[in-house]
Amino acid sequence: MIRFEHVTKRYPDGTTAVDDLSFEVAEGELVTLVGPSGCGKTTTMKMVNRLIEPTEGRIFLDGDDISTLDPVALRRRIGYVIQQVGLFPHKTVLENTATVPHLLGHPRRKARERAAELLELVGLDPAVHGGRYPDQLSGGQRQRVGVARALAADPPVLLMDEPFGAVDPVVRDHLQSEFLRLQQQVRKTVLFVTHDIEEAVRLGDRIAVYGGGSPRGAGGGRIEQFDTPAAVLGAPATPYVADFVGSDRGLKRLSVTPIEPGDLEQPPVLRLDDPSSAATSRLRELDARWAVVLDGDGTLHGWVSADALAQAPDDQPVRDHARRMEAWLPLGASLKQAFSVMLQHDAGWIAVLDGEGAERFRGVLTPSRLHEALRRSIDADARGASRADVALETIPGA
Ligand SMILES: Nc1ncnc2c1ncn2[C@@H]1O[C@H](COP(=O)(O)OP(=O)(O)OP(=O)(O)O)[C@@H](O)[C@H]1O
């Protein structure tokens, strides 16, 4: 979809910002460009929508050499999101989002309908936020409007330059997971610039790690490694990349390793309407101290302790003693999210449900299973095997 062929950019003062770059981004792929300040990420990106012209080499968009295209027509095919969102301060959120469809000739009402859909898509309620002005929004909400506006013309390509750079880490984390969810729906071809390796690893299908011009690197403007997050973390191509991803790359893998069905434990499961007496005998038989409690339709209600049930009158249903469980995640969420939810709820385990809108209970993830999943994923990469095929050796406890 986007192809760089031997692209070099030298500024008039002699700075080589991008040096003989060749790479390709497939349709629907999200590639993150990551590297230290001044390594040429923004220059790379701005050459795609012709805000900057290359000195040498060619860039193709869907097979077209972009130097032969009219820049305005080209930019219509490309959404652009930057850190300083650049919303019109005197226009409401809905008007800001409707600007592009309106410019493209959609009638006003249609443009506004489309804008409202897009706001919902990025997690804003058009009825609540649509009528506000940009300065009545939080930083994170403004970034969401920026993303909605970039999607308004439904361009096949998105360029995003540190779009979440200006918000605090908690909001950034939210925006990243929302953006991942959104990208699964819209499947745009995305070039995403960041200087944050964790963000690059979490969002990218593949990552381009730029050299920083350090003594150990190949210099600015060149890509040192272009590969999947797992490969960049698991097998850094050069000492520079190993340095850049950091010695805690095992920990960084938490954010790229999804919870899989094989990671889960299956505790005893009770239903809300089960009588306490029967439930107690079952837990005794299994020597279990607690059980997961499900609604009649198999969705998660919470949990119940064996002690609470044992003290209940026989005919009382489990419902009267069950506690709600807020610590849950869908399958496919990252191990990092799992760890964070465990800490947030001070929970010894979290419930894992089906993803994709279904809430069916699939099992629980415990700290030791989480640790195992992480070790398996690191080993699997080192051996080029799948996670399920890795047998772990463990140092025995004292
Ligand atoms: N207009 C310009 N004239 C001269 N040099 C420039 C110009 N714009 C950028 N540069 C230089 O080109 C190099 C690459 O800049 P670029 O903005 O692409 O880096 P970056 O990786 O996006 O950095 P950051 O993360 O700080 O935004 C830097 O050394 C920068 O100083």
The ligand as an ORCA input file, in Angstrom:
! r2SCAN-3c Opt
* xyz 0 1
  N      13.487     22.107      7.879
  C      14.599     21.523      8.319
  N      15.806     21.997      8.004
  C      16.935     21.410      8.439
  N      16.973     20.311      9.204
  C      15.787     19.786      9.555
  C      14.542     20.350      9.141
  N      13.536     19.592      9.667
  C      14.119     18.595     10.365
  N      15.478     18.711     10.296
  C      16.470     17.807     10.906
  O      16.298     16.522     10.353
  C      16.477     15.499     11.337
  C      15.231     14.637     11.427
  O      14.130     15.407     11.897
  P      12.701     14.770     12.175
  O      11.786     15.872     12.576
  O      12.304     13.935     11.025
  O      13.028     13.830     13.423
  P      12.077     13.014     14.405
  O      12.652     11.663     14.473
  O      10.676     13.138     13.960
  O      12.320     13.750     15.769
  P      11.322     14.100     17.001
  O      11.024     12.796     17.664
  O      12.173     15.005     17.845
  O      10.138     14.775     16.395
  C      16.822     16.252     12.619
  O      18.205     16.272     12.763
  C      16.275     17.645     12.392
  O      16.998     18.602     13.121
*
